[in-house]
Amino acid sequence: MIDKIAWIRIEDGHILSTRSKGRSRYYLPGGKREQGEGDLDTLIREIKEELSVDLQPETARYVGEFHAQADALPEGVEVRMRCYECDYLGDLSPASEIAEMIWLTYADRDQTSAVDQIIFAQLHSQGHLR
């Protein structure tokens, strides 16, 4: 089981997504927790590293937990993604291993990982994602 935390940022029906260097698929921003980190600690650290902004933990809202086959790993390796919405301060800018950031819609879900596709479907069914 791969334990990941992801940031859900939706603006005008589009969701923020990122592509890491050397990858072709898009992924929700976030990453794996380090030893002893809680969900929000992980999220704040990862988003600062990846997108150069400061999340505002007092605005965090839990969106849900999603499970799927991990992308680019052997069959049976599952990813668990705990997702949060959160306001931020600063200007979004790709950093670290992030090659590109992009705003996607539900129609773009085939360009994302299996777990992201599940998240896109839920957000779309709730009317949050175009």
N, C-alpha and C positions, 0 to 999 in steps of 0.2 A: 504494500500500500504506500503510495506516494502522498504525503500530506502537504497540501498547498492552500494558500490564502490568496484570494483575488479581489481586486477593486472593480466594482461596477460603477461606471460613470456614463450616464446617458444624457445627451443633450439633443434636443429637437428630434427625438426618435432614433438617434444614432448612438451606438455604443463604442466607447474608446477601446481600441485593441492595439496590440503591438506585435512586431515580428522581430525575433532575435537574429543576430548575425549568424549566417550559415543555415538558416531555416527558411522554409517556403510558406509554412502555415502561420496564421495569426493566432495569438493567445491573449486572453484577458491579462492585464498587468497584475503583477504580484509574484509570489514565489514560495519557496519552501521555508518553513520555520527553522530557526537555529535553536540549539539546546536551551531549554528553559523559557523560550519566548511564548507569549500569549498571542492570540490571533491579531489583535490590533498592533502590538509591538512589531510583529512580522510585517504586517501590511504597511505600517508607517515607514519602516526601514526599507522594504523592497521598492515602494513607490518613489521614495527619495532617490534611491540608487538608480532606478530605471527611467524616471520621468522628471526628476529635478524639482519636484514640488513637495510642499509640506501638507500632509493630511491633517485635518482637524478632528481629533478623536472624539471630541464632545458631540460631533454631528453624525457619528457612525451609526448605521442602521444595518442590522443583520438581514441579509436577503435569503440565504438558504445554504444547504449543503448538497452537493451534487457528486455523483460517482460515475465513472466510465473507464473503459480501457485506456491506459496511458498511451499517449501518442509516441510513436517511434520506439516502443519498447516491446519485449516479447509478449505474446498472448498470455493473458492471465494477470499481468501487472496492472493494477487499478490505481487511478488517481482519485483522491477525495479532495474536492475543492469547496472550501468554506468562503462564501462571498459576502462582501459588505459594500454599501454605498457610503460615501463620505465626502464632505466638502474639502476644498484644498485652497492653499495660498501659493501664489507664484505663477509662473508661466510654464506650461507643459513643454518639455523638450526632451527628446530621446537621449539617454546617456547609458553608460556602462555597456552591457551586451545588446542593447536595443538598437536595431538598425533603422526601424521605422515605426511610427505611430500613425494610426488611421482610424477614421470613424466609419463603422460598418452598420449595415441594416440586417434585418432578418434574411433578406435575399442573398446576403453574402456569407451565410453560415457555413456553406460547403468549403470555404477557405480557412476554416478554423478546426481546432481539435474536437474530438468526440465529446468531451465534457463541456466544452464551450457551446457546441451545437445544442446540447440539452438545456443549457442556461438560456441561450438565444430563444429557444422554443417557449420556455416558460415566460420570459419577459415579453415576448410577442403575444402570447395568449392573454397576458394581463394588460395588454394595450400600451406597454412602455416602449416597445421597439417596433419601428416601422418594418 
